[in-house]
Amino acid sequence: MPAPREFLAGRNAVREALVARRRRIYRVLLAEGLATREILDEITRLCSTAGIPQTLMPRASLDALSAGVRHQGVLAEVAPYPYSSLTEILERAQTAQQLAFILVLDNLQDPQNVGSLLRSAEATGVHGVVVHAQQAVGITPAVSRASVGAVEHLHISAETNLAQTLRWLKGQGVWIVGVEEDARAEDYRSLSYDMPLALVVGSEGAGLRRLTLELCDFVVRIPMLGQIHSLNAAIASSLVLYQAASARGAL
């Protein structure tokens, strides 16, 4: 049986996959008639260096292969996303001699929100991300496109039971911090993040599930002045990611 393949779409997503080289890249497809751009020259150079075939095709052919993801005239035929294990994520922190910094996504469904949040996670130096293997959006080409290719540099673990995963992390000395409007939540700026931590983010509409919230050692919220009493999940969580990274001296 042939190995499964998918098409990464978008110039940044393809470039970052070529830079990271964490998954096999079979070929890169370029739309005919593309205007010269620096990023296209870089993609061509990276392909040549790695011996990856490049093919010119009509834009309509790329449209048919991209499954509706905006491709900007560039596709890469690649192996599926290479997930990591929880152990590998913790080992990354140990190797770097740093306190573990993990992002856990509790059933986020929107690829744009997930991609935006993963972009912030990569920018703030998280050691790894945990997603739900069945109930949340996976690391699809749409997510890679939304993250501007940041997911290609991240280590992400897909777990079937998030509650069990959180208990296991607690057993490894990791403190669980939930982002949620809850009675026990404190201002996100008041928490000391100088500890091994897993930041847990809920879905766009429902927030954290009850059992997930019960397993949190701390809960933080974003104070707001306006009439709208909630923030987009990616925006709220990005604020906490940057606060944590800053408090830990990483930024």
N, C-alpha and C positions, 0 to 999 in steps of 0.2 A: 504494500500500500504506500503510495507516495506521501511524503511529509506534507503536513498542512502548510498553506501559505496565505498571506493576506497582502493588501496593498496599503502602504503608508501614503498619505496624501499631504501635499503642502511643502513649500520650499524649506521652511525651518525644521519641520518634523523629519524630512529626509536628510537634511544636512546633519542634524544631531544624531540620527541613527548611524550615519557614516562616521561621525567623530567618535561616538561611544563604542561602536562595534561590539555591542553586547548580544546582538542577534544576527543571524546569517542574512546577508543581503544578496539576492540572486541577480537582480538587474535593476537599472534605473531607467524609467521611461520619461522622455521629454517631449512636450508638445512642439510640433513644427511651427517655425516662425516666431519663437520666443525672442523678445528683445534682450540684448546683452545686459546682465546685471552682475554685480560683484558676487552675490550669493550663488548665482548659477555657475559662474566661473569656479567658485570654490567647490561646488558639488561635482563638477566635471573633473577637477583636479583630484579630489578625494577618491572618486571612482577609478581614475587612471592609476593612482598610487596603489589602490587595493586590488586592481585587476577586475573590477566589477563592470560588466557590459553595460553600455548605454545605447538606448534605441530611440530614434525620432519616430513619432507617431502622430497622426491627426488628432487634434484636440478632442474630437468626438469619441475617439477610441479610449482616451483617458477618462472621459466622462462616464463611459460605460463600465469602466473598471473600478472607479472610485467610490461606488455605492453611495453617491450623494454627498460625499465629503468634498468640500471645496479644495481643489488640488493646485491651483496657480500654475498649471502646466507642468507639474512635476509629480511623479509617482515612483515609489520603490516597491518592488516585489520582495517580501521579506518573510522570514519565519515568524511564528507567533511570539508574543511578548514573553521574555524569559523571567518568570517569577522566581523569587528567592524564598528561603525559609526564614522563620522567626529566628532560628539559631544563627543563621548567616547575618541577619540584621544586627543582632546583639554583638556578634563577633566583630563587625565593622566598627562599632563604638569602642570595643575593647582594644582593637588594633590601633585606633587613633588616640587611645588613652583619654577618652572623653566620656562624660556621662551620657547614657543612652537618651536619644531624642527621636521619638517615634510618633507618627501620625496615624490614627486609626479612623477609618471612614465607616460609620454605622449606617449602611444602606443608602448612600447618596445615589441618585438615579440619573441626574442630568449630566450628560457628557461635558457640557460647557463649564458647569460649576466644578465638576471633578477635575477637569483639565486646568482650570484657573487655580484651584487650590493646590494641585500637584506642582504647578509652576512656582507658587510661593514656597512650598515645601522644599523644593530643590534649591531655591535661592537662599533659604534660611539654614541650610545644612543639616536637614534631618537625616538620620542614619537609615531610615526605612519607613515604609508605609504599609499598613494592613488594610485590606479590603475584604468584604464578604464575598465568598466564592460564588454564591447562588443569587442572593437577593440584591446585590448592588451592581452598578455598571462595571464591567471589567475594563481592562486596559486595551481598548479598541483603537483602531485608527482614528476615529473621531476624537477620542480622549487625547491621543498623542498630538493631533492637530491643534486642539484647544489649549494644550499645555505648551505650545510652540516648541515641541520636541523635548521638553524637560523630562518627561517620563523615561526617555531613553537613557538617562543618567541615574535614575532612581532605582533603589532596590525595593520591590513591592512583593508582599506576601498575600496570597489569596487563601483565606481560612473559612472553613465551613461553619464554625461555631464561635462567634465573637465573644460570647460570655466565657466560654472555656479558655479562649485565647487571652482575655484580660486577666483571668485567674492565674494562668500560667505566667504571664508577665509580672503580676504582683509577687508570685513565688520567686521570681528572679530579681526581686528588689526594685522593680519599676513602679513608680507612683502613677496612678491613673487620674488624669485631669479632664473633666468634661466641660464642653462649652455649651451652656444651656441657661435659659431664663428659668431659674428654679428658686424655691424658698431659701435654700442654703447657699445660693451662689454669691460669690464675692466679686468685687470689681477686679477685672483681669489684671489691672496694674498693681494690685496689692499683694498678689501671690509671689512667693519666692520660688523661682523655677530652677534653683540650683540643686537639682536632684535628678536621678534617672527618671525620665517621665515619658508617658504616652498621652498625647493630646487626642481626645476623642470628639469627633464631630458628627452630629446627627443629620438626618435627611432634611431636604429643603422645607418640607411642610410639617412633618411630625416631630422633628427634632430627635433627641436621643430616646431609644426605647427604654421602657421601665427598668428592665433587668440591667441594661447597660448603665443607666443612671445610678442604680443602687450599688454598682461595683466601683463607681468613681470615688477616689479618696478626697478629691477636691472638685468643686464646680465653680466655674467663672462665667461672668456675664459682661457684656459690653454696655456701659451706660449711654443713654441717648437723651437728647433734649427735644427732639421734634415730636410730631404727632404719630409717626410711624414707629411702632414698638418692636420691630424686628429688622435684622439685617440679612441680606443674602448670605447663605451659609459659607460661601467661598470668601466673601469679604470679611465677615466676622472672624472666621478661623484664621485668615491671613494676619489680621491684627494681633491675634494671640500668638501666632507663630513668631512674628517679629518681636513681640514683647519678650517671649521666652528666650529667643536667640540673643537679644540684647542683654537681658538680665543675667544670662550665663556667660557673657563676655565674648560671644561669638561675632557680634557686630559692633 
